[in-house]
Amino acid sequence: MSIYKDKKSLIIYFSRPFENYAVGYIDKGNTEYIAEYVRDITCADVFKVEPLIPYSKEYNKCLEEAKQRVGNAPIKSKINDISKYEVIYIMTPVYWGSFAPEIETAIKNLNFKDKVIRVVTTHEGSGLASVVEDIKKICVGAFINDSIAIKGTDCIGAKDKIEKWV
């Protein structure tokens, strides 16, 4: 039994459908599958980070657009208060060795003091990349525990792996 499973939890995630590297065209982004698994296991609240300006459906063009948004990625809506949560799951595909730029926009002004953060990345070879270190720089005062990386091609069938991790 996980020590986190019964804690008041929030999932903050970014996920992108359409053309994905090594997966092809998908209706739902890889990270969204993982967010749903964690939600089902933990009963966590969920906040989907959505870009104000949608990305291209084409993978390579999306990556170029993401590169241009680093440090300035507007999102449709924000979370203002995470005080009622003990555990925050931050989930993102790996873009350019770090998180999707919209994740920074979503988390940069929140108070993470004494929160437990669990990071999940989806990737096709990057693993966690520098996502954990980059999140530590933003989430000052948080405890980052037990991060996990899931290959995008494995996301749909990763429920058992996620259940063991949670």
Sequence and secondary structure as in RCSB ss.txt:
>XXXX:A:sequence
MSIYKDKKSLIIYFSRPFENYAVGYIDKGNTEYIAEYVRDITCADVFKVEPLIPYSKEYNKCLEEAKQRVGNAPI
KSKINDISKYEVIYIMTPVYWGSFAPEIETAIKNLNFKDKVIRVVTTHEGSGLASVVEDIKKICVGAFINDSIAI
KGTDCIGAKDKIEKWV
>XXXX:A:secstr
  SSTTS EEEEE    EEETTTEEESS HHHHHHHHHHHHH  EEEE  BSS   SSHHHHHHHHHHHTT   B
S      TT SEEEEEEE BTTB  HHHHHHHTTS  TT EEEEEEEESS TTTTHHHHHHHHSTT EE   EEE
EGGGSTT HHHHHHH 
